[in-house]
Amino acid sequence: MNSGAGQNATPLPGSAASTQSSSQLSCPDAGCTGQVTGTATAPAGNHSSSTSTASTGCDGTASGCQTQVTTGTSTAAAPSAKTTSGGSYASADCQTSGGACPTTTSSESSAPNNTGTATCAGAGGV
């Protein structure tokens, strides 16, 4: 992070972190089962954190089950400038020859006096 603009910018002491996870599963035949989960967490100092999770799976009832989850987070903090930020994302997709299958995602980011949370559950992609 920098204070100011252009050539007058000076670096600010602080911390930053980012994470990402991704996983997939392919169950071509009926009877094949499996779960896919992903979690990403990134802290920035003592004041900000971001966490995201995603999960889905194949329960064996239909053939051609394809799943994928992706999660990611980022945080940054510059205490001397009283600046903290965070962000997160999560996605899950699950499809079979018979249609969509259950998925769950959750994302949370927090900074002083600010928290954002989103949770989704459904069939197919969320």
N, C-alpha and C positions, 0 to 999 in steps of 0.2 A: 504494500500500500504506500501511496505517496501523498504528501501534503502539498497543495499548490498545483500549479499547472505548468506544463512545458519545461523549459530549462530551469525554472525556479523551484521545481518540485524537489522535496527532500524526503528520503525514506523515513517511514514511521516504524518503530519497533512493534512487533506483534507476532501473531501466529496465524497459520492457515492450514487447513486440512481438507482433503477430498478422498472419497472412496467410491468404488463401483463394484458390483457383482453381477454376474449373468450365468444362467444355467439353462439347459434344455434337456428334454427327455423324448425319446421316440419309442412307442410301443406299437409295433405294426400289427400284432395279432390279438384277437379277443383272449382274455385270460391274463394278459400281461398287465402288471401293476407297478406303480412307482409314484414317488412324490418328488417335487422339485420345490426348494425353498431358497430364498436369498435374503440376506440382511446386510445393510451397510450403515456404519456409524462413523461420524466425524465430529470430534470436539474441538473447540477453539478456546483455549484458556479456561477460566472457571465460569464464563458467562454465556456461552453459546454452544448448542449442540444440535445435530441433525441425525435422525435415524429413519430408515425406510426398510420395510419388509414386504415380501411377496411370496405367495405359495399357490400351488395347484398340483394336480396329479392325475394319473390314469387309474381308474378303479377296476379295469378288466372286463367291464360289461360290453364294450364296443371295440371294434378293430380300428386301426389307423389313428391311434391317439398320439397327438403331437403337442407338447407343452413347452413354454419358455417363460422365464422370469428375469427381470432386470431391475436392479435397485442402485441408487446412487445418492450421495450427499456431498455437501460442501459447507465449510464454515471459515470465517475470517474474523480476527479481532485485533484492534489496535487500541489498547487501553489508554494510552496517553492522549489519544484523540477522542476517547469515549465513543468508539465506533465498533460495533459488532454486527455481523450478518450471518445468516445461515439459510440453506436451502436443501430440499430433498425431493426425490422422485421415486416412484415404484410402478412397475407394470407387470402384468401377468396375462398370458394367453393360453387357452387350451381348446383344442378342436379334436373331434373324433369323426368317424364315418357317419355316426348317428347325430352329429350336431355338436354344440358347445358343451363344456364341462365346467364345474365350479372353480372359481378363482377368488383370491383375497389379496388386497394390497393395503398398505398403511404407510403414511408419511408424516413425520413431525419435525418441525424446526423451531428452535427457541433462541431468543436473545433477550436481554433485559427489557422487561415490560412488553414483550411481544412473544406470542406463541401461535403457530399455525399447525393444524392437524387435519388430515384427510384420510378417511378409511372407505374402501369400496369392496363390495363382495357381489358376485354375480356369476353368470355363465358366460364363457368365452373370454373376451379380452377386457380388462379394466386397467 
